[in-house]
Amino acid sequence: MKTIRPALTLLLTMTVITGFVYPLIVTGIAQALFPRRANGSLVVEHGRPIGSRLIGQAFVAPDDFWSRPSATTPRPYDALDSGGSNLGPTNPALVAAVSARIAALRAADPGNRAPVPVDLVTASASGLDPDISLAAAEYQAGRIARARGLALATVRALIAAHADRRWLGLFGEPRVNVLELNRALDALSATPRRGPGRPDG
Amino acid sequence: MTTPASALLIAFLATVLVLVKPLGGYIAAVMEGADHPLLRIGRPLERAIYRVCGIDPQGPMGWKSYAIALLAFNAAGAVLLYALQRTQARLPLDLQHFANVRPAMAFNTAVSFVTNTNWQSYDGETTMSDLTQMAGLAVQNFLSAATGLVVAIALIRGFARRESSSIGNCWADLTRAILYVLLPLSLALALALAATGVIQNLHSDVTVRTLEGAQAQVLPMGPVASQEAIKELGTNGGGFFNANSAHPYENPTPLSNFLEMVAIALIPAALTYTFGRLVGDTRQGWAVLAAMLILFVGLAVLATSSEQHGNPRLAALGVDAAPSALQPGGNMEGKESRFGIAASALFATVTTGTSCGAVNSMHDSYLPLGGLVPLFNMMLGEVVLGGVGTGLYSILLFAIVGVFIAGLMIGRTPEYLGKKIESFEMKMCSIAILVMPVVVLVGTAVAVSVGAGRAGTANPGAHGFSEILYAFTSAGNNNGSAFAGLAADTRFYDLALGIAMWLGRYWPIVAVLAVAGSLAAKKRVPVTPGTLPTHGPTFVVLLLGAIVLVGALTFVPALALGPIVEHLTLWGTVR
């Protein structure tokens, strides 16, 4: 009894403090100080959320920058099933998947003979990677320029304008947010985006 | 190592080292009940807890009472967590209407979180009700870390006290560890993480129409930052989401990633200073930390350079994996663009050297040598900083073995910090050190011998063996990371890994407390010219020797069957 009483009462007391009081205090302060970030960094267009800056989306149209491959199921970029492919480096399925992705990229851009940047043909860890490397964006620039009727220099300038570079040249990775980049393309092209994603028709 | 990778490693080490002394000194003060401004704020709450729970904070406890109290507290936690999962459908706050968790999985998860392993055989987004998450899993993040911390403090007291029958009061130690160490640090880190974009809300999921709009995307919401903070600080590692710290809502930027890596290493590193302070010679703590960091740097460099090489089979397809100003390059399968190679490989080294097990990249997709690093890191007994408390007490066991071997070589009774190391201590040390390899190797052997074990592997060949070996190594060391392709949500793995986690946690804890009790009762022998100094380079080498010898001798055969054979296959067959 000498042991059981404190074992149980301390467990319950700490459950209240660490399980309820602590997360509620953090929620209160975070909501007061950084509500936009605490609520998921949502991107709002015409009053409706069209995604989050932090959560990648699937892009497959030839005139959009494509995101990295995603291993989520049942479909890519399913935010309720985050995760990677877990394919090992010697698994033939990995080589097969990468070959198929390279073929798809080449088919969409037949004239492009450049080697494919590795992040554009490998699945991310979360399956929700919002970014691609600057190399992966540059690789796609020619295709986008043709599909949208823009000058290559314009597309490349757009990438540069939205690039996250290494801080001090050392920290972080050179990358660009795909959702932001495609929205910037839309703003530039003026022709309305077709398809069901377009708000208000 | 690329320049950015080296810069990151140096910045990480510098940040941790700067924080070791202030935090280590603070923990020493707190656990010995000394005065401190922060303590004055919490004192009324601390006293109220003692009153409610009927605790006498001054009440002395011998090692047996201390061990029984700690085991009772942990057992009660496991039973509560099991009960919560088995009844969650009938309890409040089951907003997404999840069913009760099935028995084997509930057993596995209860053991997993109580033992600070945080192995997750369940799917983060779609299994546990909000009540189970908050009142069960999140609570154990604090309690299991506090359990590790107080065992380390008890062992330190064994060295520091003379002819004492008490190693402290378990209840007071637990209360102080939570109120004064884990809670304030978590609060600060949670807010810092929320500032970088980690979500913290109590909303239900948000449905959005995406830009191309083929399909709606459902964005999960929840109180992530508060859980993320203690997940790293307590070296727990259980993610809110399935992708763990690779998920952008858990770890959105290179800065949040840096904060999380530092948080994982923080308390384990600081405890070496706490140790030095409490035994009255801070050089003793620095020597232990030096041994830890030498191993750490070596393993981090190996992991980073292996992953930076990239996969030769993809290079053969015409993939560009060279690092440049425009891309991280390397082996990007299972890694995030914002972390690249450097921040992924370093995170993997930190999370497996400690007992954290959070991941920001998928270890299963690492190249063979890159994946060997997290595996070997755990096999060393998680002493490369180690978990909260567990890291310090585990490396002190190796220190005892080290001085014992040295004592045999020079023909003197071995002693450490003025305490004679005799047969009882050596027996307990051996038990504590050897239970982990037994659990890991026997568990792996059983799993590869039965169909239910082999059925779980996701990758063919040697890599499949590595998946099983990794699972039992992770469970036996209470790490919780995985070669996640392994389908571990089966009855076989839930039960086998649950047992491995339980043995790997409490067997050593009881043995360590026994050592603590035995040492505390001893006199302190005076230092003589014949005493082996335990704060210099010689001792560091001795300690490293003990760690690597035990780890390597035990596990090299198993490693040869997994990552090493895969490495030879990968590079031997590519031309």
Contacts between the chains, C-beta under 8 A, distances in Angstrom:
chain1	res1	chain2	res2	distance
A	3	B	65	7.9
A	3	B	68	5.9
A	3	B	69	5.4
A	3	B	72	5.0
A	4	B	72	6.5
A	5	B	53	7.1
A	5	B	54	5.4
A	6	B	53	4.8
A	6	B	54	6.0
A	6	B	55	5.2
A	6	B	69	7.4
A	6	B	73	7.9
A	6	B	171	5.0
A	7	B	69	6.9
A	7	B	72	4.2
A	7	B	73	4.7
A	7	B	75	7.9
A	7	B	76	4.9
A	8	B	76	5.7
A	9	B	52	6.0
A	9	B	53	4.0
A	9	B	54	7.0
A	10	B	49	7.2
A	10	B	53	4.9
A	10	B	55	7.3
A	10	B	73	6.7
A	10	B	171	6.2
A	10	B	174	6.7
A	10	B	175	7.0
A	11	B	73	6.6
A	11	B	76	5.1
A	11	B	77	5.8
A	11	B	80	6.5
A	11	B	143	7.5
A	13	B	49	5.6
A	13	B	52	6.2
A	13	B	53	6.4
A	14	B	139	6.4
A	14	B	142	6.7
A	14	B	143	6.2
A	14	B	178	6.1
A	15	B	80	7.7
A	15	B	135	5.5
A	15	B	139	4.9
A	17	B	178	7.6
A	17	B	183	7.6
A	18	B	138	6.7
A	18	B	139	5.1
A	18	B	141	7.8
A	18	B	142	4.3
A	18	B	143	7.7
A	18	B	178	6.8
A	18	B	183	7.1
A	18	B	230	7.8
A	19	B	134	4.9
A	19	B	135	4.4
A	19	B	136	7.7
A	19	B	138	5.6
A	19	B	139	4.3
A	20	B	134	6.5
A	20	B	135	7.2
A	22	B	183	6.5
A	22	B	186	7.0
A	22	B	187	7.2
A	22	B	226	6.2
A	23	B	134	6.4
A	23	B	138	6.8
A	23	B	223	4.6
A	23	B	226	4.1
A	23	B	227	7.3
A	25	B	187	7.0
A	26	B	187	6.6
A	26	B	190	4.5
A	26	B	191	6.7
A	26	B	194	7.3
A	26	B	200	5.8
A	26	B	223	7.1
A	26	B	225	6.1
A	26	B	226	4.0
A	26	B	229	7.9
A	27	B	200	5.4
A	27	B	201	6.5
A	27	B	202	6.2
A	27	B	223	5.7
A	27	B	226	7.1
A	29	B	191	6.0
A	30	B	190	7.6
A	30	B	191	6.4
A	30	B	194	4.0
A	30	B	200	4.1
A	30	B	201	7.8
A	30	B	225	6.3
A	31	B	200	7.3
A	31	B	201	6.8
A	33	B	191	7.3
A	33	B	194	7.6
A	33	B	195	7.3
A	34	B	194	5.9
A	34	B	195	5.6
A	37	B	194	6.4
A	37	B	195	6.9
A	37	B	196	7.5
A	37	B	197	4.8
A	37	B	198	7.8
A	37	B	199	7.6
A	38	B	194	5.3
A	38	B	199	6.0
A	38	B	200	4.5
A	38	B	201	5.6
A	38	B	225	7.5
A	39	B	199	6.7
A	39	B	201	5.4
A	39	B	203	6.9
A	39	B	221	7.6
A	40	B	199	5.1
A	40	B	201	7.6
A	40	B	206	6.5
A	40	B	219	5.8
A	40	B	221	6.3
A	40	B	249	6.9
A	41	B	197	5.4
A	41	B	252	7.6
A	42	B	206	6.9
A	42	B	208	7.5
A	42	B	219	7.8
A	48	B	208	7.8
A	48	B	209	7.2
A	49	B	206	6.2
A	49	B	208	4.6
A	50	B	208	5.7
A	50	B	209	6.1
A	50	B	210	6.7
A	50	B	211	6.0
A	51	B	208	5.1
A	51	B	210	5.6
A	51	B	211	6.6
A	51	B	217	6.5
A	51	B	219	8.0
A	52	B	208	7.5
A	52	B	219	5.7
A	52	B	248	7.9
A	54	B	197	5.8
A	54	B	248	4.0
A	54	B	249	6.3
A	54	B	252	5.0
A	55	B	217	7.2
A	55	B	219	6.0
A	55	B	248	5.8
A	55	B	249	7.3
A	56	B	248	7.8
A	57	B	210	4.4
A	57	B	211	6.1
A	57	B	212	7.1
A	57	B	217	6.5
A	58	B	210	7.2
A	58	B	212	6.9
A	58	B	214	7.3
A	58	B	215	7.7
A	59	B	211	7.4
A	59	B	212	5.7
A	60	B	212	6.8
A	60	B	214	7.7
A	61	B	212	6.0
A	64	B	211	7.8
A	64	B	212	6.6
A	68	B	337	6.8
A	75	B	215	6.5
A	77	B	210	7.9
A	77	B	217	6.7
A	78	B	217	7.7
A	79	B	217	5.6
A	79	B	218	5.9
A	79	B	219	5.2
A	79	B	220	6.2
A	80	B	125	5.2
A	80	B	126	6.9
A	80	B	205	7.7
A	80	B	218	5.5
A	80	B	220	6.2
A	81	B	123	7.8
A	81	B	125	6.8
A	81	B	126	8.0
A	81	B	242	6.8
A	82	B	124	7.9
A	82	B	125	7.2
A	82	B	241	5.1
A	82	B	242	4.9
A	82	B	243	3.6
A	82	B	246	7.6
A	82	B	247	5.1
A	83	B	242	4.9
A	83	B	243	5.1
A	83	B	362	7.8
A	83	B	484	7.3
A	84	B	243	7.2
A	84	B	246	7.3
A	84	B	333	7.7
A	84	B	334	4.2
A	84	B	361	7.9
A	84	B	362	3.7
A	84	B	364	7.6
A	84	B	365	6.3
A	84	B	484	7.4
A	85	B	333	6.8
A	85	B	334	6.7
A	85	B	362	7.5
A	85	B	365	6.7
A	86	B	334	7.0
A	86	B	362	5.7
A	86	B	364	4.1
A	86	B	365	6.2
A	86	B	458	5.7
A	86	B	459	7.6
A	86	B	483	7.3
A	86	B	484	5.2
A	86	B	485	3.4
A	87	B	333	6.6
A	87	B	334	7.9
A	87	B	364	7.6
A	87	B	365	5.9
A	87	B	458	7.9
A	87	B	459	6.8
A	87	B	485	7.4
A	88	B	364	6.2
A	88	B	365	6.6
A	88	B	458	8.0
A	88	B	459	3.9
A	88	B	463	3.7
A	88	B	466	7.8
A	88	B	485	7.3
A	88	B	566	7.6
A	89	B	311	5.1
A	89	B	313	7.4
A	89	B	331	7.0
A	89	B	333	7.5
A	89	B	365	6.9
A	89	B	366	7.3
A	89	B	367	5.0
A	89	B	368	6.6
A	89	B	463	7.6
A	89	B	566	7.5
A	89	B	570	6.0
A	90	B	313	7.5
A	90	B	368	7.7
A	90	B	459	7.7
A	90	B	461	6.5
A	90	B	462	7.6
A	90	B	463	5.9
A	90	B	566	5.7
A	90	B	569	5.8
A	90	B	570	5.3
A	91	B	459	4.9
A	91	B	460	6.5
A	91	B	463	6.7
A	92	B	460	7.8
A	94	B	311	7.8
A	94	B	313	7.6
A	94	B	314	7.9
A	94	B	333	6.6
A	94	B	365	7.9
A	95	B	313	5.3
A	95	B	314	7.3
A	95	B	317	7.1
A	98	B	314	5.5
A	98	B	317	6.0
A	98	B	319	6.8
A	99	B	317	5.8
A	102	B	317	6.1
A	102	B	318	6.9
A	102	B	319	7.3
A	114	B	320	7.7
A	115	B	318	5.4
A	115	B	319	6.6
A	115	B	320	3.7
A	116	B	318	6.7
A	116	B	319	5.6
A	116	B	320	6.3
A	117	B	319	7.8
A	117	B	320	5.3
A	117	B	326	7.9
A	117	B	327	5.4
A	118	B	310	6.6
A	118	B	314	6.8
A	118	B	319	5.1
A	118	B	320	6.3
A	118	B	321	4.2
A	118	B	327	7.3
A	118	B	329	6.1
A	118	B	330	7.1
A	118	B	331	7.8
A	118	B	332	4.8
A	119	B	327	6.5
A	119	B	328	7.5
A	119	B	332	4.6
A	119	B	337	5.7
A	121	B	314	7.6
A	121	B	319	6.1
A	122	B	314	7.6
A	122	B	331	7.9
A	122	B	332	4.4
A	122	B	333	4.1
A	122	B	334	7.7
A	122	B	335	7.8
A	123	B	333	6.2
A	123	B	334	6.9
A	124	B	246	7.5
A	124	B	332	7.9
A	124	B	334	7.4
A	124	B	335	6.9
A	124	B	336	5.5
A	124	B	337	7.1
A	125	B	243	6.1
A	125	B	246	3.5
A	125	B	334	5.0
A	125	B	335	5.6
A	125	B	336	5.2
A	125	B	344	7.8
A	125	B	359	7.6
A	125	B	360	6.8
A	125	B	361	4.8
A	125	B	362	4.9
A	126	B	243	3.9
A	126	B	246	4.3
A	126	B	247	4.9
A	126	B	248	6.4
A	126	B	336	6.3
A	127	B	243	6.8
A	128	B	243	7.2
A	128	B	247	6.7
A	128	B	248	5.9
A	129	B	248	7.6
A	129	B	336	5.3
A	129	B	337	5.4
A	129	B	338	7.8
A	130	B	248	5.9
A	131	B	336	7.8
A	131	B	337	3.9
A	131	B	338	5.6
A	132	B	337	6.0
A	133	B	326	6.3
A	133	B	327	3.7
A	133	B	328	6.7
A	133	B	337	5.8
A	134	B	325	7.8
A	134	B	326	4.1
A	134	B	327	6.6
A	135	B	320	7.1
A	135	B	324	6.8
A	135	B	326	4.0
A	135	B	327	3.7
A	136	B	327	7.0
A	138	B	326	6.5
A	164	B	338	7.9
A	166	B	4	6.2
A	166	B	325	7.8
A	167	B	254	7.6
A	169	B	4	7.7
A	170	B	3	7.0
A	170	B	4	4.9
A	170	B	7	4.1
A	170	B	8	7.3
A	171	B	4	7.0
A	171	B	7	6.9
A	171	B	8	6.5
A	171	B	11	7.3
A	171	B	254	5.9
A	171	B	258	7.7
A	172	B	253	7.6
A	172	B	254	3.7
A	172	B	255	7.9
A	172	B	338	6.8
A	172	B	343	8.0
A	173	B	254	7.1
A	173	B	327	7.8
A	173	B	328	4.9
A	173	B	337	6.2
A	173	B	338	5.9
A	173	B	339	6.8
A	173	B	340	3.8
A	173	B	343	7.5
A	174	B	325	6.2
A	174	B	326	5.5
A	174	B	327	6.5
A	174	B	328	7.8
A	175	B	337	4.7
A	175	B	338	6.0
A	179	B	211	6.4
A	182	B	211	5.9
A	183	B	211	6.8
A	186	B	211	8.0
A	193	B	211	7.4
A	195	B	212	6.4
A	195	B	213	5.3
A	195	B	214	7.6
A	196	B	209	7.3
A	196	B	213	4.3
A	196	B	214	7.3
A	197	B	209	5.6
A	197	B	210	5.9
A	197	B	211	5.4
A	197	B	212	5.3
A	197	B	213	2.0
A	197	B	214	7.5
A	198	B	213	6.9
A	199	B	209	7.5
